[in-house]
């Protein structure tokens, strides 16, 4: 497109029905295959701000932790690496969505936002 190479892949399904001797399309569906974005560069100096426990509702928590220069999110014993898209925006391999951190007016991280399909699920920082 305009000199740029696009690599999006789609799966398209058409449903046809024969009526009165004629074939007619009755439904069509197109689905874009998800692909992870390019991995960017994280700023490990910011990790201390992100690390902690976040709560969605009473008893529903997830933790953010780091191991060296790698950030992880853990919930119910399952640990996923957070891959950086930018220094404040992360994604999980194979998961269509983003993890970002919200800062309060004093510049401290007060929430983890799990953004999927432009819907934000806000996890408030507890510790």
C-alpha positions as CSV (number, residue, x, y, z in Angstrom):
1,X,0.0,0.0,0.0
2,X,1.6,3.3,-1.1
3,X,5.0,1.6,-1.3
4,X,4.7,-0.2,2.0
5,X,4.5,-4.0,2.3
6,X,1.5,-5.2,4.4
7,X,1.4,-8.7,5.8
8,X,-2.1,-9.0,7.4
9,X,-3.6,-12.4,6.8
10,X,-7.4,-13.1,6.6
11,X,-9.6,-16.1,6.6
12,X,-12.8,-15.6,4.6
13,X,-15.8,-17.9,4.5
14,X,-18.7,-17.5,2.1
15,X,-22.0,-19.5,2.5
16,X,-23.9,-20.2,-0.7
17,X,-27.5,-21.5,-1.1
18,X,-29.1,-22.8,-4.3
19,X,-32.6,-21.2,-4.7
20,X,-34.8,-21.8,-7.7
21,X,-31.8,-23.2,-9.7
22,X,-29.6,-20.1,-8.9
23,X,-26.6,-20.0,-6.5
24,X,-26.9,-17.0,-4.1
25,X,-24.5,-15.9,-1.4
26,X,-26.4,-15.8,1.9
27,X,-23.6,-15.0,4.3
28,X,-20.0,-13.9,4.3
29,X,-17.5,-13.6,7.2
30,X,-13.9,-12.3,7.2
31,X,-11.5,-12.8,10.1
32,X,-8.1,-11.2,10.4
33,X,-5.5,-13.6,12.0
34,X,-3.9,-12.0,15.0
35,X,-0.2,-11.5,15.0
36,X,1.9,-10.1,17.8
37,X,3.3,-6.6,17.3
38,X,7.1,-6.1,17.0
39,X,8.9,-6.2,20.3
40,X,10.1,-2.8,21.4
41,X,12.5,-1.7,24.1
42,X,11.6,-1.7,27.8
43,X,13.1,0.6,30.3
44,X,14.0,-1.7,33.2
45,X,14.4,1.5,35.4
46,X,10.6,1.8,35.4
47,X,10.0,-1.8,36.5
48,X,10.1,-0.9,40.2
49,X,7.1,1.4,39.6
50,X,5.1,-1.5,38.0
51,X,6.0,-4.3,40.4
52,X,3.3,-5.1,42.9
53,X,-0.1,-6.6,43.5
54,X,-3.2,-5.4,41.6
55,X,-6.8,-6.1,42.5
56,X,-9.8,-6.4,40.1
57,X,-12.3,-7.2,42.9
58,X,-12.2,-8.7,46.3
59,X,-10.1,-11.9,46.1
60,X,-9.2,-11.3,42.4
61,X,-5.6,-10.3,42.2
62,X,-2.6,-10.5,39.9
63,X,1.0,-9.7,40.5
64,X,3.6,-8.0,38.4
65,X,7.2,-9.0,39.0
66,X,10.5,-8.8,37.3
67,X,13.4,-11.1,36.8
68,X,16.4,-9.2,35.6
69,X,15.4,-7.2,32.5
70,X,12.1,-9.1,32.0
71,X,8.7,-8.2,33.4
72,X,6.0,-10.8,34.2
73,X,2.4,-10.8,35.2
74,X,1.2,-13.7,37.4
75,X,-2.3,-14.8,38.3
76,X,-3.5,-18.1,39.9
77,X,0.0,-19.6,39.6
78,X,0.3,-18.8,35.8
79,X,3.1,-16.5,34.9
80,X,3.2,-14.7,31.5
81,X,6.0,-12.6,30.2
82,X,5.1,-9.0,29.4
83,X,6.8,-8.1,26.1
84,X,7.4,-4.4,25.6
85,X,5.8,-2.5,22.7
86,X,7.0,0.7,24.2
87,X,8.5,1.5,27.7
88,X,4.9,1.7,29.2
89,X,2.9,-0.6,26.9
90,X,3.2,-4.3,27.0
91,X,1.6,-7.4,25.4
92,X,1.6,-11.2,26.0
93,X,2.7,-13.5,23.3
94,X,-0.4,-14.7,21.4
95,X,-2.9,-12.6,23.3
96,X,-4.7,-9.9,21.4
97,X,-4.6,-7.0,23.9
98,X,-2.3,-4.7,25.7
99,X,-1.2,-4.2,29.3
100,X,-0.5,-0.6,30.3
101,X,0.2,1.1,33.6
102,X,-1.8,4.2,34.8
103,X,-0.1,7.0,36.7
104,X,-1.9,9.1,39.4
105,X,-1.5,12.9,39.7
106,X,1.6,12.4,41.8
107,X,3.3,10.3,39.1
108,X,2.9,6.9,40.9
109,X,1.5,3.9,39.2
110,X,-2.0,3.3,40.6
111,X,-3.5,0.8,38.2
112,X,-2.7,-1.9,35.6
113,X,-5.0,-1.6,32.6
114,X,-5.8,-4.8,30.6
115,X,-7.0,-3.5,27.3
116,X,-8.7,-5.9,24.9
117,X,-10.7,-4.8,21.9
118,X,-10.7,-1.2,23.1
119,X,-12.3,-2.3,26.4
120,X,-10.3,-1.5,29.6
121,X,-10.3,-3.7,32.6
122,X,-8.8,-1.7,35.4
123,X,-6.8,-3.5,38.2
124,X,-6.1,-1.2,41.1
125,X,-2.6,-1.3,42.7
126,X,-2.7,-2.6,46.2
127,X,1.0,-2.9,47.1
